[in-house]
């Protein structure tokens, strides 16, 4: 059974794209929305960075729960 994914533990977590695009397969969460700080991200959003290209993208953190698109860790 897969452990529950929580927003608080996402920072610096590693993810694998199930269907890589532009040779980007492995990602690290580099920023999460911080309601107490000066976060440039919208509420509930994270920023992930491709290990391969260093390109970043912003998404809602719950998108990582979609196992058809994302796997936890580097596989």
N, CA and C atoms as an extended XYZ file, in Angstrom:
225
Properties=species:S:1:pos:R:3:atomname:S:1:resname:S:1:resid:I:1 pbc="F F F"
N         0.843       -1.186        0.000 N   UNK     1
C         0.000        0.000        0.000 CA  UNK     1
C         0.886        1.245        0.000 C   UNK     1
N         0.529        2.190       -0.816 N   UNK     2
C         1.298        3.419       -0.952 CA  UNK     2
C         0.959        4.387        0.182 C   UNK     2
N         1.993        4.987        0.843 N   UNK     3
C         1.710        5.944        1.912 CA  UNK     3
C         1.007        7.189        1.364 C   UNK     3
N         0.226        7.816        2.215 N   UNK     4
C        -0.521        9.005        1.803 CA  UNK     4
C         0.436       10.138        1.445 C   UNK     4
N         0.115       10.844        0.394 N   UNK     5
C         0.903       11.984       -0.047 CA  UNK     5
C         0.400       13.219        0.680 C   UNK     5
N         1.297       13.952        1.336 N   UNK     6
C         0.900       15.161        2.047 CA  UNK     6
C         1.660       16.362        1.508 C   UNK     6
N         1.002       17.483        1.484 N   UNK     7
C         1.570       18.721        0.960 CA  UNK     7
C         2.818       19.125        1.739 C   UNK     7
N         2.811       18.911        3.060 N   UNK     8
C         3.912       19.367        3.914 CA  UNK     8
C         5.228       18.648        3.637 C   UNK     8
N         5.176       17.449        3.079 N   UNK     9
C         6.394       16.662        2.863 CA  UNK     9
C         6.874       16.674        1.413 C   UNK     9
N         6.352       17.563        0.611 N   UNK    10
C         6.695       17.562       -0.809 CA  UNK    10
C         8.035       18.209       -1.145 C   UNK    10
N         8.454       19.212       -0.385 N   UNK    11
C         9.666       19.947       -0.720 CA  UNK    11
C        10.860       19.004       -0.827 C   UNK    11
N        11.573       19.073       -1.929 N   UNK    12
C        12.757       18.269       -2.249 CA  UNK    12
C        12.434       16.793       -2.505 C   UNK    12
N        11.162       16.445       -2.664 N   UNK    13
C        10.821       15.058       -2.996 CA  UNK    13
C        11.111       14.807       -4.477 C   UNK    13
N        11.345       13.541       -4.809 N   UNK    14
C        11.739       13.147       -6.159 CA  UNK    14
C        10.596       12.411       -6.841 C   UNK    14
N        10.426       12.686       -8.148 N   UNK    15
C         9.318       12.121       -8.912 CA  UNK    15
C         9.776       11.688      -10.289 C   UNK    15
N         9.102       10.682      -10.826 N   UNK    16
C         9.366       10.191      -12.174 CA  UNK    16
C         8.114       10.379      -13.021 C   UNK    16
N         8.293       10.997      -14.182 N   UNK    17
C         7.187       11.129      -15.130 CA  UNK    17
C         6.970        9.781      -15.807 C   UNK    17
N         5.748        9.290      -15.798 N   UNK    18
C         5.432        8.005      -16.421 CA  UNK    18
C         5.632        8.086      -17.937 C   UNK    18
N         5.241        9.204      -18.525 N   UNK    19
C         5.425        9.427      -19.962 CA  UNK    19
C         6.331       10.654      -20.132 C   UNK    19
N         7.644       10.434      -20.209 N   UNK    20
C         8.578       11.562      -20.321 CA  UNK    20
C         8.361       12.360      -21.606 C   UNK    20
N         8.565       13.668      -21.497 N   UNK    21
C         8.504       14.551      -22.654 CA  UNK    21
C         9.808       15.331      -22.710 C   UNK    21
N        10.360       15.511      -23.893 N   UNK    22
C        11.615       16.245      -24.094 CA  UNK    22
C        12.759       15.640      -23.279 C   UNK    22
N        12.790       14.324      -23.150 N   UNK    23
C        13.809       13.587      -22.391 CA  UNK    23
C        13.785       13.915      -20.897 C   UNK    23
N        12.706       14.532      -20.436 N   UNK    24
C        12.583       14.898      -19.022 CA  UNK    24
C        11.796       13.809      -18.302 C   UNK    24
N        12.487       13.032      -17.504 N   UNK    25
C        11.863       11.914      -16.801 CA  UNK    25
C        11.878       12.114      -15.287 C   UNK    25
N        12.993       12.598      -14.758 N   UNK    26
C        13.146       12.749      -13.311 CA  UNK    26
C        13.007       14.214      -12.894 C   UNK    26
N        12.279       14.418      -11.792 N   UNK    27
C        11.979       15.766      -11.311 CA  UNK    27
C        12.167       15.853       -9.801 C   UNK    27
N        12.443       17.069       -9.330 N   UNK    28
C        12.531       17.365       -7.896 CA  UNK    28
C        11.594       18.533       -7.607 C   UNK    28
N        10.848       18.435       -6.514 N   UNK    29
C        10.007       19.553       -6.077 CA  UNK    29
C        10.932       20.579       -5.431 C   UNK    29
N        11.038       21.769       -6.032 N   UNK    30
C        11.973       22.771       -5.530 CA  UNK    30
C        11.298       23.899       -4.751 C   UNK    30
N         9.979       23.998       -4.859 N   UNK    31
C         9.275       25.052       -4.125 CA  UNK    31
C         7.833       24.631       -3.901 C   UNK    31
N         7.312       24.956       -2.723 N   UNK    32
C         5.904       24.711       -2.418 CA  UNK    32
C         5.285       26.014       -1.933 C   UNK    32
N         3.998       26.138       -2.128 N   UNK    33
C         3.283       27.315       -1.651 CA  UNK    33
C         3.407       27.397       -0.139 C   UNK    33
N         3.767       28.571        0.359 N   UNK    34
C         3.897       28.793        1.799 CA  UNK    34
C         2.929       29.901        2.208 C   UNK    34
N         1.845       29.557        2.908 N   UNK    35
C         0.856       30.576        3.276 CA  UNK    35
C         1.404       31.597        4.267 C   UNK    35
N         2.473       31.264        4.976 N   UNK    36
C         3.046       32.179        5.966 CA  UNK    36
C         4.209       32.991        5.417 C   UNK    36
N         4.685       32.654        4.252 N   UNK    37
C         5.829       33.344        3.661 CA  UNK    37
C         5.413       34.192        2.484 C   UNK    37
N         6.393       34.563        1.705 N   UNK    38
C         6.130       35.377        0.521 CA  UNK    38
C         6.293       34.507       -0.719 C   UNK    38
N         5.455       33.525       -0.816 N   UNK    39
C         5.520       32.580       -1.922 CA  UNK    39
C         4.933       33.196       -3.186 C   UNK    39
N         5.667       33.104       -4.306 N   UNK    40
C         5.119       33.606       -5.568 CA  UNK    40
C         4.126       32.633       -6.210 C   UNK    40
N         3.970       31.460       -5.604 N   UNK    41
C         3.091       30.438       -6.168 CA  UNK    41
C         1.652       30.615       -5.697 C   UNK    41
N         0.692       30.248       -6.534 N   UNK    42
C        -0.710       30.257       -6.100 CA  UNK    42
C        -0.931       29.207       -5.002 C   UNK    42
N        -1.957       29.385       -4.224 N   UNK    43
C        -2.256       28.464       -3.124 CA  UNK    43
C        -2.387       27.030       -3.622 C   UNK    43
N        -1.718       26.111       -2.921 N   UNK    44
C        -1.792       24.695       -3.251 CA  UNK    44
C        -0.893       24.260       -4.398 C   UNK    44
N        -0.060       25.144       -4.905 N   UNK    45
C         0.785       24.817       -6.049 CA  UNK    45
C         2.225       24.534       -5.625 C   UNK    45
N         2.919       23.806       -6.488 N   UNK    46
C         4.328       23.493       -6.296 CA  UNK    46
C         5.078       23.821       -7.580 C   UNK    46
N         6.388       23.907       -7.464 N   UNK    47
C         7.233       24.073       -8.641 CA  UNK    47
C         8.173       22.880       -8.693 C   UNK    47
N         8.204       22.205       -9.838 N   UNK    48
C         9.100       21.063      -10.000 CA  UNK    48
C        10.138       21.394      -11.064 C   UNK    48
N        11.319       20.793      -10.900 N   UNK    49
C        12.423       21.044      -11.822 CA  UNK    49
C        12.896       19.732      -12.433 C   UNK    49
N        13.087       19.744      -13.730 N   UNK    50
C        13.619       18.577      -14.428 CA  UNK    50
C        15.104       18.441      -14.101 C   UNK    50
N        15.520       17.241      -13.734 N   UNK    51
C        16.931       16.997      -13.450 CA  UNK    51
C        17.742       17.107      -14.741 C   UNK    51
N        17.175       16.691      -15.840 N   UNK    52
C        17.862       16.667      -17.133 CA  UNK    52
C        18.098       18.073      -17.693 C   UNK    52
N        17.050       18.882      -17.747 N   UNK    53
C        17.145       20.175      -18.430 CA  UNK    53
C        17.114       21.388      -17.505 C   UNK    53
N        16.791       21.180      -16.245 N   UNK    54
C        16.632       22.270      -15.263 CA  UNK    54
C        15.420       23.145      -15.557 C   UNK    54
N        14.577       22.729      -16.497 N   UNK    55
C        13.343       23.463      -16.793 CA  UNK    55
C        12.388       23.276      -15.631 C   UNK    55
N        11.661       24.324      -15.283 N   UNK    56
C        10.707       24.231      -14.181 CA  UNK    56
C         9.284       24.355      -14.700 C   UNK    56
N         8.361       23.806      -13.923 N   UNK    57
C         6.943       23.959      -14.226 CA  UNK    57
C         6.173       24.021      -12.917 C   UNK    57
N         5.067       24.721      -12.956 N   UNK    58
C         4.208       24.880      -11.791 CA  UNK    58
C         2.956       24.043      -11.998 C   UNK    58
N         2.526       23.382      -10.923 N   UNK    59
C         1.317       22.562      -10.987 CA  UNK    59
C         0.678       22.511       -9.605 C   UNK    59
N        -0.579       22.115       -9.569 N   UNK    60
C        -1.230       21.891       -8.279 CA  UNK    60
C        -0.667       20.598       -7.709 C   UNK    60
N        -0.383       20.588       -6.428 N   UNK    61
C         0.300       19.439       -5.826 CA  UNK    61
C        -0.479       18.139       -5.949 C   UNK    61
N        -1.800       18.212       -6.041 N   UNK    62
C        -2.596       16.984       -6.119 CA  UNK    62
C        -2.426       16.257       -7.455 C   UNK    62
N        -1.864       16.930       -8.465 N   UNK    63
C        -1.597       16.260       -9.740 CA  UNK    63
C        -0.600       15.119       -9.563 C   UNK    63
N         0.254       15.200       -8.541 N   UNK    64
C         1.231       14.140       -8.290 CA  UNK    64
C         0.573       12.853       -7.800 C   UNK    64
N        -0.676       12.925       -7.383 N   UNK    65
C        -1.403       11.727       -6.947 CA  UNK    65
C        -1.826       10.849       -8.122 C   UNK    65
N        -1.781       11.393       -9.324 N   UNK    66
C        -2.186       10.662      -10.526 CA  UNK    66
C        -1.078        9.678      -10.906 C   UNK    66
N        -1.255        8.413      -10.568 N   UNK    67
C        -0.224        7.405      -10.829 CA  UNK    67
C        -0.086        7.062      -12.314 C   UNK    67
N        -1.015        7.518      -13.127 N   UNK    68
C        -0.874        7.333      -14.570 CA  UNK    68
C         0.124        8.339      -15.149 C   UNK    68
N         0.427        9.401      -14.391 N   UNK    69
C         1.345       10.433      -14.861 CA  UNK    69
C         2.628       10.524      -14.038 C   UNK    69
N         2.547       10.236      -12.726 N   UNK    70
C         3.688       10.429      -11.824 CA  UNK    70
C         3.893        9.242      -10.897 C   UNK    70
N         5.170        8.912      -10.667 N   UNK    71
C         5.550        7.891       -9.690 CA  UNK    71
C         6.497        8.530       -8.679 C   UNK    71
N         6.300        8.227       -7.401 N   UNK    72
C         7.170        8.781       -6.365 CA  UNK    72
C         8.537        8.125       -6.453 C   UNK    72
N         9.574        8.927       -6.310 N   UNK    73
C        10.947        8.435       -6.396 CA  UNK    73
C        11.438        8.447       -7.833 C   UNK    73
N        12.684        8.026       -8.003 N   UNK    74
C        13.257        7.946       -9.344 CA  UNK    74
C        13.284        6.497       -9.771 C   UNK    74
N        12.444        6.167      -10.722 N   UNK    75
C        12.336        4.787      -11.205 CA  UNK    75
C        13.014        4.630      -12.548 C   UNK    75
